[in-house]
Amino acid sequence: MTTLITEGGPVAADATVTRIGGVPLAPPGTAWPSCADCGGPLQFLAQIVLDGPGAAVTGGPGQQDRVLVLFACQNRPGVCQDWEARSGANLALILPAQGLAPIPLPVPADPDEDDAEDDPDDPDEDGFEDDEDDEDDEDDEDEALLLGATRAAEPQLLPDAPDFDSARAAWAARTGRPRNHVLGQLNGTPAWLQYDQTPNCATCAEPMRLAVQLQEGPDPLTAMNFGSGRAYAFTCSPCTDAAFLWQC
């Protein structure tokens, strides 16, 4: 039995559903996370509802409603090791589902401060203030932190499919939709592209359980960047630990 998640169409950027893209939700006061390698802000990738009505993943009896939020560094692709589970260049957080609010975007550094130090009487080389250029720079920085589209990720249970690849092929044949509209799978066994990299919990040292496996999706312009590969997020429910990695 395999549970796929498939492209469910556009959804609000702050929807409290399982989705790819949009804005990250967290308890009020949460700061935007940074890469432990380069120090720059991480890119928000996905939110997975773990418990409660309509949950994609179930943590077990008595478990409070929670969400899993995923980030990775895109400041220096191929340099910061966002593909490694414990590198600090990505982040997976398990958060309570109630009382969440969008995390404010980090305030970018002001390049005019450096210019002012060089020549405070010269606003720009051409004698004009570049307010429009500043606005464009801010838009570019926002786009680097958020994916270009927000997609609902809808669970699709395939009882007769023993693994991800056979489930994806069966779903595409049954629906007539392209295979790249499958955004991944929930729970189950990871469909590794390389070798088994199941992480151990940082608290109890036990092997962690797959919560979600992700594909880049149908639109390369707004896709998560896994080097055309797959990403894997793991959780340890008793310890509320989470880890994230990808392979290509």
C-alpha positions as CSV (number, residue, x, y, z in Angstrom):
1,M,0.0,0.0,0.0
2,T,1.4,3.4,-1.0
3,T,0.0,6.9,-0.4
4,L,1.0,9.3,-3.1
5,I,0.7,13.1,-2.9
6,T,-0.4,14.7,-6.2
7,E,-0.7,18.1,-7.7
8,G,-3.9,19.6,-6.3
9,G,-3.8,23.0,-8.0
10,P,-3.3,26.5,-6.6
11,V,-4.0,27.1,-2.9
12,A,-3.6,30.1,-0.7
13,A,0.0,30.9,0.3
14,D,-0.8,30.6,4.0
15,A,-3.3,27.7,3.8
16,T,-3.0,25.3,6.8
17,V,-3.0,22.3,4.5
18,T,-0.3,20.0,3.1
19,R,1.2,22.2,0.3
20,I,4.4,22.8,-1.7
21,G,5.5,26.5,-1.6
22,G,3.7,29.5,-0.1
23,V,4.8,31.1,3.1
24,P,6.0,29.2,6.2
25,L,3.8,29.1,9.2
26,A,5.2,29.0,12.8
27,P,4.4,30.2,16.3
28,P,4.4,34.1,16.4
29,G,7.8,35.5,17.0
30,T,9.6,32.8,15.1
31,A,12.6,34.2,13.1
32,W,13.3,33.2,9.6
33,P,15.9,30.3,9.7
34,S,19.4,30.7,8.3
35,C,21.9,28.4,6.8
36,A,24.6,27.2,9.2
37,D,27.1,27.2,6.4
38,C,26.8,30.5,4.6
39,G,24.7,32.4,7.1
40,G,22.1,33.4,4.5
41,P,18.3,32.9,4.9
42,L,16.9,29.5,3.9
43,Q,14.3,28.9,1.2
44,F,10.9,27.6,2.3
45,L,9.9,24.5,0.5
46,A,6.9,22.7,1.9
47,Q,4.4,22.2,4.8
48,I,3.1,18.8,5.7
49,V,0.1,18.4,8.1
50,L,1.1,15.5,10.3
51,D,-2.1,15.1,12.5
52,G,-5.7,16.1,12.9
53,P,-8.6,16.3,10.4
54,G,-7.4,15.8,6.9
55,A,-3.8,15.0,8.0
56,A,-1.4,13.6,5.5
57,V,0.6,11.7,8.1
58,T,-0.5,10.3,11.5
59,G,1.8,10.4,14.5
60,G,-0.1,8.0,16.7
61,P,-2.8,8.0,19.4
62,G,-2.8,11.0,21.7
63,Q,-0.5,13.0,19.4
64,Q,-1.3,16.7,19.3
65,D,-1.9,18.2,15.9
66,R,1.4,19.1,14.3
67,V,2.9,20.3,11.0
68,L,6.2,19.6,9.4
69,V,7.9,22.6,7.7
70,L,10.9,22.2,5.4
71,F,13.6,24.6,4.3
72,A,16.8,24.4,2.3
73,C,19.6,26.8,1.3
74,Q,19.6,28.1,-2.2
75,N,22.1,30.9,-1.7
76,R,25.0,28.9,-3.1
77,P,23.6,25.8,-4.9
78,G,26.1,23.0,-4.9
79,V,28.3,24.7,-2.2
80,C,26.2,24.7,0.9
81,Q,25.4,21.0,1.6
82,D,21.6,21.2,1.7
83,W,21.5,17.6,0.5
84,E,22.9,16.3,3.9
85,A,20.6,15.6,6.8
86,R,22.7,17.2,9.5
87,S,24.7,19.8,7.5
88,G,22.8,22.8,8.8
89,A,22.1,23.9,5.2
90,N,18.5,22.7,5.5
91,L,15.9,22.5,8.3
92,A,13.0,20.3,9.2
93,L,10.8,21.5,12.0
94,I,7.8,19.8,13.7
95,L,5.5,22.5,15.1
96,P,2.1,22.6,16.8
97,A,-0.6,23.2,14.3
98,Q,-2.6,25.7,16.4
99,G,-1.9,29.4,16.6
100,L,0.5,29.6,13.7
101,A,1.3,32.8,11.7
102,P,3.4,33.5,8.6
103,I,7.1,34.0,9.5
104,P,8.1,37.5,8.5
105,L,10.6,37.7,5.6
106,P,14.1,38.6,6.8
107,V,15.1,42.3,6.3
108,P,17.7,42.4,3.6
109,A,20.9,44.3,4.1
110,D,20.8,47.8,2.6
111,P,23.5,48.2,-0.1
112,D,23.1,52.0,0.1
113,E,24.8,51.9,3.5
114,D,28.0,50.7,1.9
115,D,27.7,53.3,-0.9
116,A,27.2,56.0,1.7
117,E,30.4,55.1,3.4
118,D,32.3,55.5,0.1
119,D,30.8,58.8,-0.9
120,P,27.9,60.2,1.3
121,D,27.4,63.2,-1.1
122,D,26.9,61.1,-4.2
123,P,23.6,59.1,-4.1
124,D,24.6,57.2,-7.3
125,E,27.0,57.4,-10.2
126,D,24.4,58.9,-12.5
127,G,23.2,61.4,-10.0
128,F,19.8,59.8,-9.5
129,E,18.4,57.7,-6.7
130,D,17.7,54.1,-7.7
131,D,14.5,53.5,-5.8
132,E,13.2,51.3,-8.6
133,D,16.3,49.2,-8.6
134,D,16.1,48.8,-4.9
135,E,12.5,47.5,-5.2
136,D,13.6,45.1,-7.9
137,D,16.4,43.8,-5.6
138,E,13.9,43.3,-2.8
139,D,11.6,41.3,-5.1
140,D,14.5,39.1,-6.2
141,E,15.5,38.4,-2.6
142,D,11.9,37.5,-1.7
143,E,11.7,35.2,-4.7
144,A,14.9,33.4,-3.6
145,L,13.2,32.6,-0.2
146,L,9.8,31.5,-1.6
147,L,8.9,29.2,-4.4
148,G,7.2,30.8,-7.4
149,A,3.9,28.9,-6.9
150,T,1.9,27.4,-4.1
151,R,0.4,23.9,-4.8
152,A,-1.9,21.8,-2.7
153,A,-0.5,18.3,-2.2
154,E,-3.4,15.8,-2.1
155,P,-3.1,12.3,-0.6
156,Q,-4.0,9.5,-3.0
157,L,-4.1,6.0,-1.5
158,L,-3.2,3.1,-3.9
159,P,-3.8,-0.1,-1.9
160,D,-2.5,-2.5,-4.6
161,A,0.8,-0.6,-5.2
162,P,3.7,-2.0,-3.1
163,D,6.2,0.8,-3.8
164,F,6.4,4.4,-4.9
165,D,7.5,3.9,-8.6
166,S,4.8,1.3,-9.3
167,A,2.2,3.5,-7.5
168,R,3.2,6.5,-9.6
169,A,2.9,4.5,-12.8
170,A,-0.5,3.1,-11.8
171,W,-1.8,6.5,-10.8
172,A,-0.7,8.0,-14.2
173,A,-2.3,5.2,-16.1
174,R,-5.6,5.4,-14.1
175,T,-6.0,9.2,-14.3
176,G,-4.3,10.0,-17.6
177,R,-2.3,12.7,-15.9
178,P,1.6,13.0,-16.3
179,R,3.8,11.2,-13.8
180,N,5.4,14.5,-12.8
181,H,2.1,15.6,-11.3
182,V,3.0,13.1,-8.5
183,L,4.7,15.3,-5.9
184,G,5.9,12.4,-3.7
185,Q,4.6,9.9,-1.1
186,L,3.7,9.9,2.5
187,N,5.1,7.4,5.1
188,G,6.1,4.0,3.7
189,T,9.5,3.0,2.5
190,P,11.8,5.6,0.8
191,A,12.4,5.1,-2.9
192,W,16.1,5.9,-2.7
193,L,17.9,7.0,-5.9
194,Q,21.2,6.1,-4.4
195,Y,21.8,4.3,-1.1
196,D,19.8,4.1,2.1
197,Q,20.5,7.3,4.1
198,T,17.9,6.9,6.8
199,P,19.0,9.2,9.6
200,N,19.0,8.4,13.3
201,C,17.1,10.6,15.8
202,A,19.4,13.2,17.4
203,T,17.8,12.5,20.7
204,C,17.2,8.8,21.1
205,A,19.6,7.6,18.3
206,E,16.9,5.3,16.8
207,P,16.3,5.1,13.1
208,M,13.8,7.7,12.0
209,R,10.6,7.1,10.1
210,L,9.8,8.5,6.6
211,A,7.2,11.3,6.9
212,V,7.3,12.5,3.3
213,Q,9.2,11.9,0.1
214,L,9.1,14.8,-2.4
215,Q,9.6,15.3,-6.2
216,E,10.4,18.6,-7.8
217,G,6.9,18.8,-9.5
218,P,5.6,19.7,-13.0
219,D,6.8,23.2,-13.4
220,P,10.6,23.6,-13.5
221,L,10.3,27.4,-13.1
222,T,8.7,27.1,-9.7
223,A,10.0,23.8,-8.5
224,M,12.0,22.8,-5.4
225,N,15.6,22.3,-6.3
226,F,16.7,18.7,-5.7
227,G,19.1,18.4,-8.7
228,S,16.2,16.7,-10.6
229,G,16.2,14.1,-7.8
230,R,14.1,13.3,-4.7
231,A,14.0,14.6,-1.2
232,Y,13.2,12.8,2.0
233,A,11.9,14.1,5.4
234,F,12.0,11.9,8.4
235,T,10.5,12.3,11.9
236,C,10.8,10.6,15.3
237,S,7.4,11.1,16.9
238,P,8.4,10.3,20.5
239,C,11.2,12.8,20.4
240,T,9.7,15.4,18.0
241,D,12.9,15.4,16.0
242,A,12.9,15.8,12.2
243,A,15.5,15.6,9.5
244,F,15.6,16.4,5.7
245,L,17.9,15.4,2.9
246,W,17.8,14.8,-0.9
247,Q,19.5,12.6,-3.6
248,C,19.9,12.8,-7.3
